[in-house]
């Protein structure tokens, strides 16, 4: 990513940098459910912010798939959902979503990252 950022800076382009922390982090659980690990999503978001801080650019946004419902589609987070929990409320017909608790947890962590970021 740093090479892409450097090229855009050299060309004087104005872009909106957005991280899609969900799609690259999809995996199959031992029971066959399509899932994502909260910790992997968080790690990608942290790396996105760290790279932009180091490059002197601003992280413009993150793409998340989430719901306000108490689903069990992604593992991890403060609720410590595990692969064995997925069957309880797995409702997605396509991609696994962060549940309300995981989404709020991530929102607060992103808020802390944003507070440390210098604005252009």
C-alpha positions as CSV (number, residue, x, y, z in Angstrom):
1,X,0.0,0.0,0.0
2,X,2.8,2.5,0.7
3,X,3.9,2.3,-2.9
4,X,0.4,3.1,-4.1
5,X,0.1,6.1,-1.7
6,X,3.5,7.4,-2.8
7,X,2.5,7.2,-6.5
8,X,-0.7,9.1,-5.9
9,X,1.1,11.7,-3.8
10,X,3.7,12.2,-6.6
11,X,1.0,12.7,-9.2
12,X,-0.8,15.3,-7.0
13,X,-4.1,13.4,-7.0
14,X,-6.7,13.8,-4.4
15,X,-8.2,10.5,-3.5
16,X,-10.3,9.0,-0.7
17,X,-8.5,6.1,0.9
18,X,-10.9,3.4,2.1
19,X,-10.1,0.1,3.7
20,X,-12.3,-3.0,3.0
21,X,-11.4,-5.0,6.1
22,X,-14.1,-7.6,5.5
23,X,-13.7,-9.3,2.2
24,X,-10.1,-10.3,2.4
25,X,-10.7,-11.9,5.8
26,X,-13.4,-14.4,5.0
27,X,-12.7,-18.1,5.9
28,X,-14.6,-21.3,6.4
29,X,-15.1,-22.6,9.9
30,X,-14.4,-26.2,10.8
31,X,-18.2,-26.8,10.6
32,X,-18.4,-25.3,7.1
33,X,-19.8,-21.8,8.0
34,X,-18.5,-18.9,6.1
35,X,-17.1,-16.6,8.8
36,X,-14.6,-13.9,9.7
37,X,-12.4,-13.3,12.7
38,X,-13.0,-10.0,14.5
39,X,-9.3,-9.9,15.3
40,X,-8.3,-10.1,11.7
41,X,-10.7,-7.4,10.7
42,X,-9.3,-5.2,13.5
43,X,-5.7,-5.9,12.5
44,X,-6.3,-4.8,9.0
45,X,-8.0,-1.6,10.1
46,X,-5.1,-0.9,12.5
47,X,-2.6,-1.5,9.7
48,X,-4.6,0.9,7.4
49,X,-4.3,3.7,10.0
50,X,-0.6,3.0,10.8
51,X,0.4,3.1,7.1
52,X,-1.5,6.4,6.6
53,X,0.1,7.9,9.7
54,X,3.6,6.9,8.5
55,X,2.9,8.2,5.0
56,X,1.4,11.5,6.1
57,X,-1.9,10.8,4.5
58,X,-5.4,10.5,5.9
59,X,-7.5,7.3,6.1
60,X,-10.8,8.4,4.6
61,X,-13.0,5.5,5.6
62,X,-13.6,1.8,6.3
63,X,-16.0,-0.6,4.7
64,X,-17.7,-3.0,7.2
65,X,-20.5,-5.5,6.9
66,X,-22.6,-5.4,10.0
67,X,-26.0,-5.6,11.5
68,X,-27.7,-4.3,14.6
69,X,-28.9,-7.8,15.3
70,X,-27.4,-10.2,17.7
71,X,-26.2,-12.7,15.0
72,X,-23.4,-15.2,15.4
73,X,-21.6,-14.9,12.0
74,X,-18.2,-13.6,12.9
75,X,-16.0,-15.0,15.7
76,X,-14.1,-13.1,18.3
77,X,-14.5,-9.7,19.8
78,X,-15.4,-9.0,23.5
79,X,-18.2,-11.6,23.3
80,X,-15.5,-14.2,22.5
81,X,-17.7,-15.9,20.0
82,X,-16.1,-19.1,18.8
83,X,-16.7,-21.4,15.9
84,X,-19.0,-23.5,18.0
85,X,-21.3,-20.5,18.5
86,X,-21.9,-19.9,14.8
87,X,-24.9,-22.2,14.5
88,X,-26.9,-20.3,17.2
89,X,-27.9,-17.3,15.1
90,X,-26.2,-17.5,11.7
91,X,-28.7,-15.7,9.5
92,X,-26.7,-14.3,6.5
93,X,-27.6,-15.6,3.1
94,X,-24.2,-14.4,1.7
95,X,-21.4,-12.8,3.7
96,X,-20.9,-13.0,7.5
97,X,-21.5,-9.7,9.3
98,X,-20.3,-8.2,12.5
99,X,-23.1,-8.3,15.1
100,X,-24.2,-5.2,17.1
101,X,-21.7,-5.8,19.9
102,X,-18.7,-6.4,17.5
103,X,-19.7,-3.4,15.4
104,X,-19.8,-1.1,18.5
105,X,-16.5,-2.5,19.8
106,X,-14.8,-1.9,16.5
107,X,-16.4,1.6,16.2
108,X,-14.9,2.6,19.6
109,X,-11.5,1.2,18.6
110,X,-11.6,3.1,15.3
111,X,-12.6,6.3,17.2
112,X,-9.4,6.0,19.3
113,X,-7.4,5.5,16.1
114,X,-8.9,8.5,14.5
115,X,-8.2,10.7,17.5
116,X,-4.5,9.9,17.1
117,X,-4.5,10.7,13.4
118,X,-3.4,14.1,12.1
119,X,-5.8,15.7,9.7
120,X,-4.5,17.0,6.4
